[in-house]
Structure formats: structure tokens, C-alpha cells
Amino acid sequence: MIDVKEAVAAAARYSEYLGLGEKELVSLEEVEISDDENLCYITLGYQEGPLGTLGLPGARKYKVFTVDAKDGKIRAMKMRKP
């Protein structure tokens, strides 16, 4: 079994693998453990796109990663609506 810190690291590595961390700021937003403790739901937030014409960041987006608590594998990734 992995702990929450390892689940967050697995989600961060997966987001990096997908290229989310290359241009956008990725941050930990939420952590939830399923009632049976078999899954961890990790929400990461990031800024979409470059700064706007007024120097304001793009829209904030969120992705929820489902991490298997037994082996640390990513089982799903979904967009989360704020």
C-alpha cells in the first residue's frame, strides 16, 4: 500500500508525463481517499495557456487523478469543473 504523499507524487509525475507541468503552474488542490481505502483521488490545478494581453493568467483548470492505493498506478484522469 502507498501513502497519500506517494499518491500525490504519482499524480504529479503523470501530469508531467502528459506535459501539464511544462508551461503551466501545477499545484495540489485536493486529496480524497475512498471509503475502502483502495483509491486516492488527487486534484491538481494548473493555469491554462500563457498570460493574456493584459498580463493576466489564463483560466484555472483542474484534473482529478485516481491512484490505486495498492500499487500507485494511475487508473483514471478526469477534468473537474470548479
Wavefront OBJ file of the C-alpha trace (Angstrom):
o trace
v 0.000 0.000 0.000
v 1.147 3.522 -0.735
v 0.523 6.560 1.441
v -1.025 9.876 0.433
v 2.340 11.521 -0.216
v 3.232 8.764 -2.693
v -0.195 9.061 -4.373
v 0.319 12.813 -4.853
v 3.794 12.167 -6.290
v 2.340 9.586 -8.718
v -0.298 12.086 -9.922
v 2.340 14.807 -10.313
v 4.611 12.500 -12.320
v 1.710 11.518 -14.563
v 0.728 15.156 -15.154
v 4.362 15.913 -16.013
v 4.413 12.942 -18.393
v 1.343 14.382 -20.130
v 3.019 17.781 -20.412
v 0.808 19.690 -17.963
v 3.778 20.910 -15.950
v 5.875 22.161 -18.857
v 4.212 25.543 -19.307
v 1.557 25.743 -16.627
v 1.898 26.022 -12.876
v 0.701 22.757 -11.308
v -0.402 22.755 -7.675
v -2.020 20.322 -5.281
v -5.646 21.295 -4.673
v -7.409 18.333 -3.028
v -6.795 14.816 -1.725
v -9.537 12.286 -1.039
v -9.272 8.628 -0.050
v -12.083 6.225 -0.936
v -14.066 4.686 1.922
v -12.489 1.288 1.298
v -9.025 2.940 1.134
v -8.264 1.289 -2.225
v -8.193 4.530 -4.253
v -6.817 8.035 -3.791
v -8.359 10.928 -5.702
v -5.780 13.660 -6.249
v -6.850 17.022 -7.711
v -4.144 19.129 -9.347
v -4.758 22.678 -10.553
v -2.983 24.492 -13.373
v -3.186 27.682 -15.402
v -4.365 27.151 -18.944
v -2.343 28.822 -21.645
v 0.031 31.779 -21.494
v -0.608 35.124 -19.878
v -3.279 37.186 -21.567
v -2.755 40.514 -23.299
v -3.227 42.389 -20.028
v -0.714 40.188 -18.237
v -3.443 38.137 -16.551
v -3.147 34.354 -16.365
v -5.426 32.076 -18.373
v -8.314 30.177 -16.836
v -7.625 27.890 -13.872
v -8.270 24.231 -14.729
v -8.378 21.151 -12.523
v -7.674 17.478 -13.182
v -8.579 14.639 -10.838
v -6.263 11.633 -10.849
v -7.468 8.295 -9.498
v -4.489 6.496 -7.990
v -4.604 2.836 -6.973
v -3.502 2.712 -3.329
v -2.111 -0.805 -3.750
v 0.461 -0.125 -6.438
v 0.443 3.636 -7.127
v -0.738 3.255 -10.722
v -2.927 5.926 -12.258
v -6.318 4.393 -13.014
v -8.060 7.481 -14.400
v -7.675 11.190 -15.102
v -10.684 13.468 -15.466
v -11.383 17.164 -15.773
v -13.018 18.616 -12.677
v -15.375 21.533 -13.029
v -14.884 24.204 -10.365
l 1 2 3 4 5 6 7 8 9 10 11 12 13 14 15 16 17 18 19 20 21 22 23 24 25 26 27 28 29 30 31 32 33 34 35 36 37 38 39 40 41 42 43 44 45 46 47 48 49 50 51 52 53 54 55 56 57 58 59 60 61 62 63 64 65 66 67 68 69 70 71 72 73 74 75 76 77 78 79 80 81 82
